[in-house]
Amino acid sequence: MDITMNEAPAGVRRGSMVALFAAVAFMNTGMVGASTAGTLIASHGEGPGWSGSPNAAGVLGTALGALASGVLMARRGRRFALLTLYGLAVAGAVLAFAGAVAATLPALLAGMALLGLGNGGAQLSRYAAAELYPAERRGFGLSVIVWAGTVGALAGPALIAPAARAAERLMLPGLSGPIAASALVTAAAVAATALLPRTVTAQGTERPPGLSLSMVGTALRRPLVRTPLVAMMAAQMAMVAVMTMTPVQLHLHGHGLDVVGWVLSAHLIGMFALAPLSGWIADHWDGRVTIGCGIAVLMTAATTAMAAPTAHASGLPLALFLLGYGWNLMIVGGSSLLSGHLVAEERTQVQGVVDALVWSAAAIGSLVAGPLFGSGGYSLVAALAGTLALASLAPLARRR
């Protein structure tokens, strides 16, 4: 008989956390490398105006993956959903690699969309971890899985230049190398997910039959759901817009892949490394306090990027680090609210829809970033990020 996650024995909890952590770490590593390489491929082949399109395809795939995860997890359990989506991500990485080798943008975009499906499952894994813990420690549980992205923050950018050199030695386009590496690490995510205990389900012994639009719509109208939704949408859109244009900004100022890699590492470390601190804030104070801290950090990041858009050794890495940690605070704070204020019957499906909306907003940010960069430069993109962070104060203030 199936058991609910927060009733799982200690051994099952530890095994589940290890499998979830490893799979998310591998998936993030693959997504970072493929997204960065895809951005540069599109910029070189089609111009800066198209540079955001591969990331936008990945983000849209992530939104669809989050929505599919919510439905599949509710009907078939966490393990089945994650194995399915990670498997599709492997196929997507292979397709994106073929597009990179043949310099075919449609194939690259289709592959990035499929890769994003796996990323959507990885994002929803944080809620699976939260349900392994009692209510007062759910912020910690989900923050540990967010923290798994630290592996991707370090390994993803670090693999870009070596993988590119390896591809060139094989007489392949250099930027196809990081995408080939993403296929390998995404396959490792499938292997890690296969270790998830079969007995643990998302909600318990009774699984909802499918996505209930009326139930989800009612939940989204509640302030305790709408507030984290708006905050996470703003954070995701701001972060994706700036991050997508950073490799292009560095490339236009004459910096190579090594510089791109370590500046993005600073950003990704900010996104993930301090997640346990964000979870501690959410558990000891409140998710709304955590969101408020994130807004302040995001606005500081945007101001720094506007003031030092070409300082690749100082201001820009600092801005990207703060951008990442502001995003982390708002994601962990919003997720903790959604973990604590949804009943079991609606939790998985509503969380999936919320993540789908969040990543859809990020796709808009990615698509808008390219034209904004082309018309007003990197500072204009950073100004957009600061404006979005400031706008997310409104529902937080109304809720208070």
C-alpha positions as YAML, in Angstrom:
chain: A
units: angstrom
residues:
- id: 1
  name: MET
  ca: [0.00, 0.00, 0.00]
- id: 2
  name: ASP
  ca: [1.28, 3.49, -0.80]
- id: 3
  name: ILE
  ca: [2.17, 5.91, 1.95]
- id: 4
  name: THR
  ca: [2.19, 9.68, 2.04]
- id: 5
  name: MET
  ca: [5.49, 11.45, 1.93]
- id: 6
  name: ASN
  ca: [5.31, 13.05, 5.37]
- id: 7
  name: GLU
  ca: [4.57, 9.62, 6.90]
- id: 8
  name: ALA
  ca: [7.61, 8.02, 5.25]
- id: 9
  name: PRO
  ca: [10.13, 6.24, 7.49]
- id: 10
  name: ALA
  ca: [13.48, 7.97, 8.00]
- id: 11
  name: GLY
  ca: [15.23, 5.62, 5.57]
- id: 12
  name: VAL
  ca: [12.70, 6.32, 2.81]
- id: 13
  name: ARG
  ca: [12.99, 10.04, 3.46]
- id: 14
  name: ARG
  ca: [16.79, 9.98, 3.19]
- id: 15
  name: GLY
  ca: [16.70, 7.88, 0.03]
- id: 16
  name: SER
  ca: [14.10, 10.15, -1.56]
- id: 17
  name: MET
  ca: [16.08, 13.29, -0.72]
- id: 18
  name: VAL
  ca: [19.30, 11.87, -2.16]
- id: 19
  name: ALA
  ca: [17.58, 10.83, -5.40]
- id: 20
  name: LEU
  ca: [15.71, 14.13, -5.76]
- id: 21
  name: PHE
  ca: [18.85, 16.15, -4.99]
- id: 22
  name: ALA
  ca: [21.05, 14.27, -7.47]
- id: 23
  name: ALA
  ca: [18.51, 14.40, -10.29]
- id: 24
  name: VAL
  ca: [17.91, 18.14, -9.88]
- id: 25
  name: ALA
  ca: [21.68, 18.78, -9.76]
- id: 26
  name: PHE
  ca: [22.20, 16.86, -13.01]
- id: 27
  name: MET
  ca: [19.21, 18.49, -14.70]
- id: 28
  name: ASN
  ca: [20.33, 22.01, -13.75]
- id: 29
  name: THR
  ca: [23.84, 21.30, -15.00]
- id: 30
  name: GLY
  ca: [22.51, 20.22, -18.37]
- id: 31
  name: MET
  ca: [20.11, 23.14, -18.66]
- id: 32
  name: VAL
  ca: [22.77, 25.75, -17.86]
- id: 33
  name: GLY
  ca: [25.19, 24.48, -20.49]
- id: 34
  name: ALA
  ca: [22.58, 24.07, -23.22]
- id: 35
  name: SER
  ca: [20.93, 27.45, -22.56]
- id: 36
  name: THR
  ca: [24.22, 29.36, -22.62]
- id: 37
  name: ALA
  ca: [25.45, 27.64, -25.77]
- id: 38
  name: GLY
  ca: [22.06, 28.03, -27.46]
- id: 39
  name: THR
  ca: [22.01, 31.77, -26.72]
- id: 40
  name: LEU
  ca: [25.42, 32.25, -28.36]
- id: 41
  name: ILE
  ca: [24.53, 30.02, -31.33]
- id: 42
  name: ALA
  ca: [21.41, 32.06, -32.07]
- id: 43
  name: SER
  ca: [23.26, 35.35, -31.59]
- id: 44
  name: HIS
  ca: [26.05, 34.33, -33.98]
- id: 45
  name: GLY
  ca: [23.74, 32.89, -36.61]
- id: 46
  name: GLU
  ca: [20.71, 35.17, -36.50]
- id: 47
  name: GLY
  ca: [21.84, 38.31, -34.67]
- id: 48
  name: PRO
  ca: [21.33, 39.66, -31.12]
- id: 49
  name: GLY
  ca: [17.59, 40.07, -31.66]
- id: 50
  name: TRP
  ca: [17.25, 36.27, -31.80]
- id: 51
  name: SER
  ca: [19.64, 35.56, -28.95]
- id: 52
  name: GLY
  ca: [16.84, 35.08, -26.43]
- id: 53
  name: SER
  ca: [14.90, 32.55, -28.51]
- id: 54
  name: PRO
  ca: [16.65, 29.31, -27.37]
- id: 55
  name: ASN
  ca: [16.26, 30.28, -23.73]
- id: 56
  name: ALA
  ca: [12.64, 31.25, -24.38]
- id: 57
  name: ALA
  ca: [12.03, 27.81, -25.92]
- id: 58
  name: GLY
  ca: [13.58, 26.18, -22.85]
- id: 59
  name: VAL
  ca: [11.51, 28.32, -20.54]
- id: 60
  name: LEU
  ca: [8.27, 27.53, -22.40]
- id: 61
  name: GLY
  ca: [9.17, 23.86, -22.22]
- id: 62
  name: THR
  ca: [9.74, 24.28, -18.49]
- id: 63
  name: ALA
  ca: [6.28, 25.81, -18.13]
- id: 64
  name: LEU
  ca: [4.71, 22.89, -19.99]
- id: 65
  name: GLY
  ca: [6.81, 20.47, -17.96]
- id: 66
  name: ALA
  ca: [5.63, 22.01, -14.70]
- id: 67
  name: LEU
  ca: [2.00, 21.74, -15.81]
- id: 68
  name: ALA
  ca: [2.47, 18.16, -16.96]
- id: 69
  name: SER
  ca: [4.29, 17.33, -13.73]
- id: 70
  name: GLY
  ca: [1.38, 18.50, -11.64]
- id: 71
  name: VAL
  ca: [-1.04, 16.29, -13.54]
- id: 72
  name: LEU
  ca: [1.24, 13.25, -13.80]
- id: 73
  name: MET
  ca: [2.33, 13.44, -10.17]
- id: 74
  name: ALA
  ca: [-1.28, 13.62, -9.01]
- id: 75
  name: ARG
  ca: [-2.30, 10.64, -11.17]
- id: 76
  name: ARG
  ca: [0.80, 8.41, -11.30]
- id: 77
  name: GLY
  ca: [3.12, 9.62, -8.52]
- id: 78
  name: ARG
  ca: [6.35, 11.59, -8.37]
- id: 79
  name: ARG
  ca: [8.65, 8.86, -9.64]
- id: 80
  name: PHE
  ca: [6.71, 8.11, -12.85]
- id: 81
  name: ALA
  ca: [6.31, 11.80, -13.69]
- id: 82
  name: LEU
  ca: [9.97, 12.63, -13.18]
- id: 83
  name: LEU
  ca: [11.22, 9.61, -15.14]
- id: 84
  name: THR
  ca: [8.95, 10.52, -18.05]
- id: 85
  name: LEU
  ca: [9.95, 14.17, -18.18]
- id: 86
  name: TYR
  ca: [13.67, 13.55, -17.70]
- id: 87
  name: GLY
  ca: [13.54, 10.96, -20.48]
- id: 88
  name: LEU
  ca: [11.99, 13.52, -22.83]
- id: 89
  name: ALA
  ca: [14.71, 15.96, -21.79]
- id: 90
  name: VAL
  ca: [17.41, 13.52, -22.93]
- id: 91
  name: ALA
  ca: [15.73, 13.28, -26.34]
- id: 92
  name: GLY
  ca: [15.56, 17.08, -26.44]
- id: 93
  name: ALA
  ca: [19.25, 17.47, -25.70]
- id: 94
  name: VAL
  ca: [20.10, 15.09, -28.54]
- id: 95
  name: LEU
  ca: [17.85, 17.05, -30.92]
- id: 96
  name: ALA
  ca: [19.37, 20.37, -29.80]
- id: 97
  name: PHE
  ca: [22.85, 18.93, -30.42]
- id: 98
  name: ALA
  ca: [21.82, 17.97, -33.96]
- id: 99
  name: GLY
  ca: [20.52, 21.50, -34.49]
- id: 100
  name: ALA
  ca: [23.78, 22.99, -33.22]
- id: 101
  name: VAL
  ca: [25.88, 20.78, -35.53]
- id: 102
  name: ALA
  ca: [23.72, 21.53, -38.57]
- id: 103
  name: ALA
  ca: [23.27, 25.22, -37.64]
- id: 104
  name: THR
  ca: [19.50, 24.72, -37.81]
- id: 105
  name: LEU
  ca: [17.71, 27.06, -35.44]
- id: 106
  name: PRO
  ca: [14.28, 25.29, -35.53]
- id: 107
  name: ALA
  ca: [15.86, 22.00, -34.43]
- id: 108
  name: LEU
  ca: [17.78, 23.79, -31.70]
- id: 109
  name: LEU
  ca: [14.59, 25.48, -30.45]
- id: 110
  name: ALA
  ca: [12.60, 22.23, -30.52]
- id: 111
  name: GLY
  ca: [15.34, 20.46, -28.60]
- id: 112
  name: MET
  ca: [15.50, 23.23, -26.01]
- id: 113
  name: ALA
  ca: [11.73, 23.01, -25.53]
- id: 114
  name: LEU
  ca: [11.96, 19.26, -24.85]
- id: 115
  name: LEU
  ca: [14.90, 19.83, -22.53]
- id: 116
  name: GLY
  ca: [12.74, 22.33, -20.69]
- id: 117
  name: LEU
  ca: [10.15, 19.63, -19.97]
- id: 118
  name: GLY
  ca: [12.70, 17.91, -17.75]
- id: 119
  name: ASN
  ca: [13.58, 21.19, -16.11]
- id: 120
  name: GLY
  ca: [9.89, 21.69, -15.27]
- id: 121
  name: GLY
  ca: [9.89, 18.37, -13.44]
- id: 122
  name: ALA
  ca: [13.06, 19.32, -11.62]
- id: 123
  name: GLN
  ca: [11.52, 22.59, -10.46]
- id: 124
  name: LEU
  ca: [8.47, 20.83, -9.02]
- id: 125
  name: SER
  ca: [10.73, 18.42, -7.14]
- id: 126
  name: ARG
  ca: [11.12, 21.03, -4.38]
- id: 127
  name: TYR
  ca: [7.51, 20.48, -3.36]
- id: 128
  name: ALA
  ca: [8.08, 16.73, -3.22]
- id: 129
  name: ALA
  ca: [10.94, 17.39, -0.80]
- id: 130
  name: ALA
  ca: [8.82, 19.76, 1.30]
- id: 131
  name: GLU
  ca: [6.20, 17.05, 1.80]
- id: 132
  name: LEU
  ca: [8.83, 14.75, 3.28]
- id: 133
  name: TYR
  ca: [9.03, 17.05, 6.32]
- id: 134
  name: PRO
  ca: [6.55, 18.28, 8.95]
- id: 135
  name: ALA
  ca: [4.96, 21.68, 8.36]
- id: 136
  name: GLU
  ca: [7.44, 23.62, 10.48]
- id: 137
  name: ARG
  ca: [10.40, 22.31, 8.42]
- id: 138
  name: ARG
  ca: [8.99, 22.46, 4.90]
- id: 139
  name: GLY
  ca: [10.97, 25.59, 4.07]
- id: 140
  name: PHE
  ca: [14.13, 23.65, 4.86]
- id: 141
  name: GLY
  ca: [13.06, 20.63, 2.80]
- id: 142
  name: LEU
  ca: [12.33, 22.58, -0.36]
- id: 143
  name: SER
  ca: [15.40, 24.79, 0.09]
- id: 144
  name: VAL
  ca: [17.67, 21.72, 0.07]
- id: 145
  name: ILE
  ca: [16.41, 20.81, -3.40]
- id: 146
  name: VAL
  ca: [16.76, 24.41, -4.59]
- id: 147
  name: TRP
  ca: [20.30, 24.26, -3.17]
- id: 148
  name: ALA
  ca: [21.00, 21.29, -5.46]
- id: 149
  name: GLY
  ca: [21.22, 23.86, -8.21]
- id: 150
  name: THR
  ca: [24.58, 24.86, -6.71]
- id: 151
  name: VAL
  ca: [26.04, 21.84, -8.48]
- id: 152
  name: GLY
  ca: [24.70, 23.15, -11.76]
- id: 153
  name: ALA
  ca: [25.95, 26.63, -10.89]
- id: 154
  name: LEU
  ca: [29.48, 25.31, -10.58]
- id: 155
  name: ALA
  ca: [29.54, 22.46, -13.08]
- id: 156
  name: GLY
  ca: [27.38, 23.94, -15.86]
- id: 157
  name: PRO
  ca: [29.48, 27.02, -16.70]
- id: 158
  name: ALA
  ca: [32.73, 25.18, -15.93]
- id: 159
  name: LEU
  ca: [31.89, 22.56, -18.58]
- id: 160
  name: ILE
  ca: [31.20, 25.07, -21.35]
- id: 161
  name: ALA
  ca: [34.75, 25.86, -22.47]
- id: 162
  name: PRO
  ca: [36.19, 22.29, -22.10]
- id: 163
  name: ALA
  ca: [33.18, 20.80, -23.90]
- id: 164
  name: ALA
  ca: [33.57, 23.34, -26.70]
- id: 165
  name: ARG
  ca: [37.26, 22.47, -27.09]
- id: 166
  name: ALA
  ca: [36.44, 18.75, -27.12]
- id: 167
  name: ALA
  ca: [33.88, 19.30, -29.88]
- id: 168
  name: GLU
  ca: [36.40, 21.25, -31.96]
- id: 169
  name: ARG
  ca: [38.93, 18.42, -31.63]
- id: 170
  name: LEU
  ca: [36.24, 16.14, -33.07]
- id: 171
  name: MET
  ca: [35.80, 18.57, -36.00]
- id: 172
  name: LEU
  ca: [32.39, 19.69, -34.72]
- id: 173
  name: PRO
  ca: [31.17, 23.24, -34.07]
- id: 174
  name: GLY
  ca: [32.57, 24.32, -30.72]
- id: 175
  name: LEU
  ca: [29.25, 25.40, -29.25]
- id: 176
  name: SER
  ca: [27.74, 21.99, -29.94]
- id: 177
  name: GLY
  ca: [30.01, 20.55, -27.24]
- id: 178
  name: PRO
  ca: [28.18, 22.00, -24.21]
- id: 179
  name: ILE
  ca: [24.88, 20.72, -25.62]
- id: 180
  name: ALA
  ca: [26.33, 17.22, -26.05]
- id: 181
  name: ALA
  ca: [27.50, 17.38, -22.43]
- id: 182
  name: SER
  ca: [23.98, 18.37, -21.37]
- id: 183
  name: ALA
  ca: [22.62, 15.18, -22.97]
- id: 184
  name: LEU
  ca: [24.99, 13.08, -20.86]
- id: 185
  name: VAL
  ca: [24.20, 14.75, -17.53]
- id: 186
  name: THR
  ca: [20.46, 14.70, -18.25]
- id: 187
  name: ALA
  ca: [20.71, 10.95, -18.77]
- id: 188
  name: ALA
  ca: [22.33, 10.81, -15.33]
- id: 189
  name: ALA
  ca: [19.22, 12.57, -13.94]
- id: 190
  name: VAL
  ca: [17.11, 9.70, -15.28]
- id: 191
  name: ALA
  ca: [19.37, 7.19, -13.53]
- id: 192
  name: ALA
  ca: [19.17, 9.07, -10.22]
- id: 193
  name: THR
  ca: [15.37, 9.31, -10.41]
- id: 194
  name: ALA
  ca: [15.12, 5.56, -10.92]
- id: 195
  name: LEU
  ca: [16.39, 5.25, -7.33]
- id: 196
  name: LEU
  ca: [13.30, 6.99, -5.88]
- id: 197
  name: PRO
  ca: [11.35, 4.58, -3.64]
- id: 198
  name: ARG
  ca: [8.34, 3.19, -5.47]
- id: 199
  name: THR
  ca: [6.16, 3.27, -2.35]
- id: 200
  name: VAL
  ca: [6.12, 7.06, -1.99]
- id: 201
  name: THR
  ca: [3.40, 8.99, -3.80]
- id: 202
  name: ALA
  ca: [2.60, 12.66, -4.07]
- id: 203
  name: GLN
  ca: [-0.49, 12.80, -1.88]
- id: 204
  name: GLY
  ca: [-1.22, 9.38, -0.49]
- id: 205
  name: THR
  ca: [-3.27, 6.39, -1.50]
- id: 206
  name: GLU
  ca: [-5.91, 8.36, -3.38]
- id: 207
  name: ARG
  ca: [-4.81, 10.24, -6.46]
- id: 208
  name: PRO
  ca: [-7.01, 12.90, -8.11]
- id: 209
  name: PRO
  ca: [-8.28, 11.86, -11.55]
- id: 210
  name: GLY
  ca: [-6.87, 14.84, -13.42]
- id: 211
  name: LEU
  ca: [-6.52, 18.59, -13.63]
- id: 212
  name: SER
  ca: [-9.57, 20.35, -12.16]
- id: 213
  name: LEU
  ca: [-9.72, 23.80, -13.71]
- id: 214
  name: SER
  ca: [-12.43, 25.01, -11.35]
- id: 215
  name: MET
  ca: [-10.45, 23.94, -8.29]
- id: 216
  name: VAL
  ca: [-7.26, 25.56, -9.59]
- id: 217
  name: GLY
  ca: [-9.11, 28.74, -10.55]
- id: 218
  name: THR
  ca: [-10.62, 29.03, -7.07]
- id: 219
  name: ALA
  ca: [-7.21, 28.53, -5.48]
- id: 220
  name: LEU
  ca: [-5.53, 31.16, -7.66]
- id: 221
  name: ARG
  ca: [-8.07, 33.78, -6.54]
- id: 222
  name: ARG
  ca: [-7.07, 33.39, -2.89]
- id: 223
  name: PRO
  ca: [-4.62, 36.08, -1.66]
- id: 224
  name: LEU
  ca: [-2.39, 33.48, -0.03]
- id: 225
  name: VAL
  ca: [-1.87, 31.93, -3.47]
- id: 226
  name: ARG
  ca: [-1.95, 35.09, -5.57]
- id: 227
  name: THR
  ca: [0.75, 36.85, -3.53]
- id: 228
  name: PRO
  ca: [3.46, 34.20, -4.02]
- id: 229
  name: LEU
  ca: [2.37, 33.72, -7.63]
- id: 230
  name: VAL
  ca: [2.92, 37.39, -8.50]
- id: 231
  name: ALA
  ca: [6.22, 37.50, -6.59]
- id: 232
  name: MET
  ca: [7.62, 34.39, -8.29]
- id: 233
  name: MET
  ca: [6.48, 35.56, -11.73]
- id: 234
  name: ALA
  ca: [8.22, 38.92, -11.27]
- id: 235
  name: ALA
  ca: [11.40, 37.32, -9.93]
- id: 236
  name: GLN
  ca: [11.56, 34.78, -12.73]
- id: 237
  name: MET
  ca: [10.94, 37.31, -15.48]
- id: 238
  name: ALA
  ca: [13.55, 39.73, -14.09]
- id: 239
  name: MET
  ca: [16.17, 37.05, -13.56]
- id: 240
  name: VAL
  ca: [15.75, 35.38, -16.96]
- id: 241
  name: ALA
  ca: [15.83, 38.68, -18.87]
- id: 242
  name: VAL
  ca: [19.14, 39.79, -17.36]
- id: 243
  name: MET
  ca: [20.76, 36.34, -17.34]
- id: 244
  name: THR
  ca: [19.88, 35.71, -20.99]
- id: 245
  name: MET
  ca: [21.55, 38.92, -22.16]
- id: 246
  name: THR
  ca: [24.67, 38.62, -20.00]
- id: 247
  name: PRO
  ca: [26.59, 36.23, -22.34]
- id: 248
  name: VAL
  ca: [25.74, 38.49, -25.29]
- id: 249
  name: GLN
  ca: [26.87, 41.60, -23.38]
- id: 250
  name: LEU
  ca: [30.18, 39.97, -22.48]
- id: 251
  name: HIS
  ca: [30.72, 38.66, -26.00]
- id: 252
  name: LEU
  ca: [30.11, 42.08, -27.57]
- id: 253
  name: HIS
  ca: [32.78, 43.54, -25.28]
- id: 254
  name: GLY
  ca: [35.37, 41.02, -26.44]
- id: 255
  name: HIS
  ca: [35.27, 38.44, -23.65]
- id: 256
  name: GLY
  ca: [35.54, 34.70, -24.34]
- id: 257
  name: LEU
  ca: [33.70, 31.68, -23.03]
- id: 258
  name: ASP
  ca: [35.90, 31.45, -19.94]
- id: 259
  name: VAL
  ca: [34.77, 34.89, -18.76]
- id: 260
  name: VAL
  ca: [31.18, 34.10, -19.66]
- id: 261
  name: GLY
  ca: [31.44, 30.90, -17.63]
- id: 262
  name: TRP
  ca: [32.73, 32.43, -14.41]
- id: 263
  name: VAL
  ca: [30.39, 35.44, -14.49]
- id: 264
  name: LEU
  ca: [27.46, 33.06, -14.91]
- id: 265
  name: SER
  ca: [28.89, 30.95, -12.10]
- id: 266
  name: ALA
  ca: [28.63, 33.97, -9.78]
- id: 267
  name: HIS
  ca: [25.01, 34.36, -10.79]
- id: 268
  name: LEU
  ca: [24.15, 30.69, -10.40]
- id: 269
  name: ILE
  ca: [25.88, 30.47, -7.03]
- id: 270
  name: GLY
  ca: [23.67, 33.35, -5.93]
- id: 271
  name: MET
  ca: [20.64, 31.50, -7.24]
- id: 272
  name: PHE
  ca: [21.27, 28.30, -5.32]
- id: 273
  name: ALA
  ca: [24.09, 28.29, -2.76]
- id: 274
  name: LEU
  ca: [22.27, 30.29, -0.06]
- id: 275
  name: ALA
  ca: [18.95, 28.45, -0.44]
- id: 276
  name: PRO
  ca: [19.19, 26.90, 3.09]
- id: 277
  name: LEU
  ca: [19.43, 30.45, 4.50]
- id: 278
  name: SER
  ca: [16.29, 31.40, 2.55]
- id: 279
  name: GLY
  ca: [14.53, 28.31, 3.89]
- id: 280
  name: TRP
  ca: [15.58, 29.20, 7.44]
- id: 281
  name: ILE
  ca: [14.12, 32.70, 7.01]
- id: 282
  name: ALA
  ca: [10.87, 31.24, 5.68]
- id: 283
  name: ASP
  ca: [10.59, 28.72, 8.53]
- id: 284
  name: HIS
  ca: [11.50, 31.12, 11.36]
- id: 285
  name: TRP
  ca: [9.68, 34.20, 10.14]
- id: 286
  name: ASP
  ca: [7.35, 33.91, 7.18]
- id: 287
  name: GLY
  ca: [7.27, 33.41, 3.44]
- id: 288
  name: ARG
  ca: [6.12, 37.01, 2.98]
- id: 289
  name: VAL
  ca: [9.15, 38.32, 4.88]
- id: 290
  name: THR
  ca: [11.37, 36.19, 2.64]
- id: 291
  name: ILE
  ca: [9.70, 37.64, -0.47]
- id: 292
  name: GLY
  ca: [10.21, 41.19, 0.84]
- id: 293
  name: CYS
  ca: [13.93, 40.53, 1.32]
- id: 294
  name: GLY
  ca: [14.11, 39.18, -2.21]
- id: 295
  name: ILE
  ca: [12.53, 42.32, -3.67]
- id: 296
  name: ALA
  ca: [15.14, 44.49, -1.94]
- id: 297
  name: VAL
  ca: [18.02, 42.33, -3.19]
- id: 298
  name: LEU
  ca: [16.68, 42.26, -6.77]
- id: 299
  name: MET
  ca: [16.40, 46.04, -6.87]
- id: 300
  name: THR
  ca: [19.98, 46.35, -5.60]
- id: 301
  name: ALA
  ca: [21.12, 43.94, -8.32]
- id: 302
  name: ALA
  ca: [19.37, 45.93, -11.05]
- id: 303
  name: THR
  ca: [20.90, 49.19, -9.82]
- id: 304
  name: THR
  ca: [24.39, 47.66, -9.78]
- id: 305
  name: ALA
  ca: [24.02, 46.26, -13.31]
- id: 306
  name: MET
  ca: [22.84, 49.63, -14.61]
- id: 307
  name: ALA
  ca: [25.79, 51.39, -12.95]
- id: 308
  name: ALA
  ca: [28.47, 48.95, -14.11]
- id: 309
  name: PRO
  ca: [27.31, 47.13, -17.28]
- id: 310
  name: THR
  ca: [30.86, 46.54, -18.56]
- id: 311
  name: ALA
  ca: [32.73, 45.84, -15.29]
- id: 312
  name: HIS
  ca: [33.22, 42.14, -15.95]
- id: 313
  name: ALA
  ca: [35.65, 41.67, -13.03]
- id: 314
  name: SER
  ca: [33.73, 43.56, -10.33]
- id: 315
  name: GLY
  ca: [30.31, 45.20, -10.70]
- id: 316
  name: LEU
  ca: [28.82, 42.76, -13.19]
- id: 317
  name: PRO
  ca: [29.60, 39.55, -11.24]
- id: 318
  name: LEU
  ca: [28.29, 41.23, -8.07]
- id: 319
  name: ALA
  ca: [25.10, 42.29, -9.83]
- id: 320
  name: LEU
  ca: [24.58, 38.79, -11.22]
- id: 321
  name: PHE
  ca: [25.18, 37.22, -7.79]
- id: 322
  name: LEU
  ca: [22.63, 39.55, -6.17]
- id: 323
  name: LEU
  ca: [20.20, 38.91, -9.03]
- id: 324
  name: GLY
  ca: [20.46, 35.20, -8.31]
- id: 325
  name: TYR
  ca: [20.00, 35.50, -4.56]
- id: 326
  name: GLY
  ca: [17.05, 37.89, -4.90]
- id: 327
  name: TRP
  ca: [15.42, 35.30, -7.15]
- id: 328
  name: ASN
  ca: [16.21, 32.57, -4.60]
- id: 329
  name: LEU
  ca: [14.58, 34.48, -1.73]
- id: 330
  name: MET
  ca: [11.41, 35.11, -3.71]
- id: 331
  name: ILE
  ca: [11.15, 31.53, -5.04]
- id: 332
  name: VAL
  ca: [11.76, 29.91, -1.64]
- id: 333
  name: GLY
  ca: [9.46, 32.39, 0.11]
- id: 334
  name: GLY
  ca: [6.67, 31.91, -2.41]
- id: 335
  name: SER
  ca: [7.07, 28.14, -2.47]
- id: 336
  name: SER
  ca: [6.90, 27.94, 1.33]
- id: 337
  name: LEU
  ca: [3.58, 29.79, 1.26]
- id: 338
  name: LEU
  ca: [2.22, 27.39, -1.36]
- id: 339
  name: SER
  ca: [3.43, 24.38, 0.63]
- id: 340
  name: GLY
  ca: [1.73, 25.54, 3.81]
- id: 341
  name: HIS
  ca: [-1.59, 26.99, 2.61]
- id: 342
  name: LEU
  ca: [-2.93, 24.42, 0.17]
- id: 343
  name: VAL
  ca: [-4.93, 21.37, 1.18]
- id: 344
  name: ALA
  ca: [-3.72, 17.95, 0.08]
- id: 345
  name: GLU
  ca: [-6.46, 17.48, -2.55]
- id: 346
  name: GLU
  ca: [-5.37, 20.54, -4.54]
- id: 347
  name: ARG
  ca: [-1.70, 20.92, -3.64]
- id: 348
  name: THR
  ca: [0.11, 19.09, -6.45]
- id: 349
  name: GLN
  ca: [-2.08, 20.37, -9.29]
- id: 350
  name: VAL
  ca: [-2.12, 23.99, -8.09]
- id: 351
  name: GLN
  ca: [1.65, 23.95, -7.58]
- id: 352
  name: GLY
  ca: [2.06, 22.68, -11.14]
- id: 353
  name: VAL
  ca: [-0.17, 25.40, -12.58]
- id: 354
  name: VAL
  ca: [1.61, 28.10, -10.55]
- id: 355
  name: ASP
  ca: [5.00, 26.94, -11.79]
- id: 356
  name: ALA
  ca: [3.68, 26.84, -15.35]
- id: 357
  name: LEU
  ca: [2.52, 30.46, -15.04]
- id: 358
  name: VAL
  ca: [5.82, 31.48, -13.48]
- id: 359
  name: TRP
  ca: [7.85, 29.95, -16.29]
- id: 360
  name: SER
  ca: [5.50, 31.34, -18.94]
- id: 361
  name: ALA
  ca: [6.24, 34.80, -17.54]
- id: 362
  name: ALA
  ca: [9.93, 33.98, -17.74]
- id: 363
  name: ALA
  ca: [9.53, 33.10, -21.42]
- id: 364
  name: ILE
  ca: [8.05, 36.54, -22.02]
- id: 365
  name: GLY
  ca: [11.00, 38.09, -20.22]
- id: 366
  name: SER
  ca: [13.43, 36.12, -22.37]
- id: 367
  name: LEU
  ca: [11.72, 37.13, -25.61]
- id: 368
  name: VAL
  ca: [11.47, 40.79, -24.60]
- id: 369
  name: ALA
  ca: [15.09, 40.92, -23.45]
- id: 370
  name: GLY
  ca: [16.56, 40.55, -26.95]
- id: 371
  name: PRO
  ca: [14.75, 43.50, -28.57]
- id: 372
  name: LEU
  ca: [15.31, 45.62, -25.45]
- id: 373
  name: PHE
  ca: [19.02, 44.84, -25.57]
- id: 374
  name: GLY
  ca: [19.14, 45.66, -29.27]
- id: 375
  name: SER
  ca: [17.47, 49.04, -28.78]
- id: 376
  name: GLY
  ca: [18.76, 50.25, -25.40]
- id: 377
  name: GLY
  ca: [21.57, 47.96, -24.35]
- id: 378
  name: TYR
  ca: [22.21, 45.98, -21.19]
- id: 379
  name: SER
  ca: [21.28, 48.85, -18.84]
- id: 380
  name: LEU
  ca: [17.75, 48.95, -20.26]
- id: 381
  name: VAL
  ca: [17.33, 45.23, -19.58]
- id: 382
  name: ALA
  ca: [18.55, 45.76, -16.00]
- id: 383
  name: ALA
  ca: [16.07, 48.63, -15.59]
- id: 384
  name: LEU
  ca: [13.26, 46.26, -16.59]
- id: 385
  name: ALA
  ca: [14.38, 43.84, -13.86]
- id: 386
  name: GLY
  ca: [14.29, 46.56, -11.21]
- id: 387
  name: THR
  ca: [10.85, 47.71, -12.33]
- id: 388
  name: LEU
  ca: [9.45, 44.19, -12.11]
- id: 389
  name: ALA
  ca: [10.86, 43.72, -8.61]
- id: 390
  name: LEU
  ca: [9.30, 47.00, -7.47]
- id: 391
  name: ALA
  ca: [5.94, 46.10, -9.01]
- id: 392
  name: SER
  ca: [5.76, 42.87, -7.00]
- id: 393
  name: LEU
  ca: [5.55, 44.94, -3.79]
- id: 394
  name: ALA
  ca: [1.93, 45.81, -4.51]
- id: 395
  name: PRO
  ca: [0.23, 42.45, -3.70]
- id: 396
  name: LEU
  ca: [2.58, 41.97, -0.75]
- id: 397
  name: ALA
  ca: [1.56, 45.32, 0.71]
- id: 398
  name: ARG
  ca: [-2.14, 44.61, 0.14]
- id: 399
  name: ARG
  ca: [-1.81, 41.25, 1.87]
- id: 400
  name: ARG
  ca: [-0.18, 42.88, 4.91]
...
